[in-house]
Amino acid sequence: MLQINCPNCGLRDEIEFSCGGEAHISRPDYSINLTDKEWSEYLFLRHNPKGIFIERWFHSHGCRRWFNLVRDTVTNEIFEIYPMGSFPKTSEGRNAYKNNWRRQSLSELKINEKKK
């Protein structure tokens, strides 16, 4: 069983938490014209690597807050826990973020283009 260090409540068993899946997925707004393929890519495709991965977690039986967690999916080693809305600071977390296929997906590229 994982031991997760909740940023608000401290060290707790994994059973108190719910995993929300992949973190840092940018939602396109309605002003961006995506093709059906690009929209389905955003909706349905998720990164699921064997190795270091960034996930969203919810402390459902505690403070009821969301946070991000950088974890190795092979060893379950946790490298970093950080607040929603921020980016990873450890080298493992930064590399996992940078190397995620989603950074080069058409929907994400269009979102970032619109932000400029």
JOFENQUI-V860748 format. One record per pair of residues at least 4 apart in sequence whose C-alpha atoms are under 7 Angstrom apart, sorted by the first residue. I is the first residue (numbers start at 0). J is the second residue. D is the distance in Angstrom with one decimal. If there is no record, write none. Layout:
i: (I,I)
j: (J,J)
d: (D,D)
//
This chain:
i: (0,1,1,2,2,2,2,3,3,3,3,4,4,4,5,5,5,7,8,15,15,15,15,16,16,16,16,16,17,17,17,17,18,18,18,19,19,19,19,20,20,21,21,21,21,21,22,22,22,22,25,27,27,33,33,33,34,35,36,37,37,37,38,38,39,40,41,48,49,49,50,50,50,51,51,51,51,51,52,52,52,52,52,53,53,53,53,53,54,54,54,55,55,55,55,56,56,56,56,57,57,57,57,58,58,58,58,59,65,66,66,66,67,67,67,67,68,68,68,69,69,69,69,69,70,70,70,70,71,71,71,79,81,87,87,88,88,89,90,91,92,93,94,95,100,101,102,103,103,104,105,106,107,108,109,110,111)
j: (13,12,13,10,11,12,13,10,11,12,13,9,10,11,9,10,11,62,62,58,59,60,61,56,57,58,59,60,56,57,58,59,55,56,57,54,55,56,57,54,55,45,46,53,54,55,53,54,55,67,107,31,110,37,38,106,38,39,40,41,105,106,42,106,43,44,106,52,72,73,71,72,73,69,70,71,72,95,69,70,71,72,95,67,68,69,70,95,67,68,69,65,66,67,68,65,66,67,68,63,64,65,66,62,63,64,65,63,83,81,82,83,80,81,82,83,79,80,81,77,78,79,80,92,75,76,77,78,75,76,77,89,87,92,93,92,93,93,94,95,96,97,98,99,104,107,107,107,108,108,109,110,111,112,113,114,115)
d: (6.3,6.2,5.1,6.4,5.6,4.8,5.7,5.5,5.4,6.2,6.1,4.9,4.0,6.2,4.8,6.0,6.9,6.9,6.8,6.2,6.1,4.9,6.9,6.7,5.5,4.5,5.3,6.6,5.8,5.2,6.5,6.3,6.1,4.6,6.4,6.9,4.9,5.3,6.9,5.3,5.6,6.9,6.9,6.2,4.6,6.2,5.7,4.8,5.2,6.8,6.6,6.6,5.9,5.6,5.8,6.9,6.2,6.1,6.1,6.4,6.1,5.4,6.2,6.9,5.7,5.2,6.4,6.7,5.9,6.2,4.9,5.1,5.7,6.8,5.5,4.1,6.2,6.2,5.7,5.5,6.1,6.8,6.0,6.8,5.7,4.5,6.4,6.9,5.6,5.3,6.4,6.8,5.8,4.5,6.3,5.6,5.5,6.0,7.0,6.3,5.6,4.4,6.6,6.0,4.8,5.6,6.6,4.9,6.6,6.1,4.8,5.0,5.7,5.3,6.0,6.0,5.8,4.5,6.5,5.9,5.4,5.1,6.4,5.8,6.0,5.7,4.4,5.9,5.1,5.3,6.5,6.9,6.8,5.0,5.6,6.4,6.3,6.1,6.0,6.1,6.1,6.1,5.9,6.1,6.6,6.7,6.2,6.7,6.3,6.2,6.2,6.3,6.2,6.0,6.2,6.5,6.7)
//
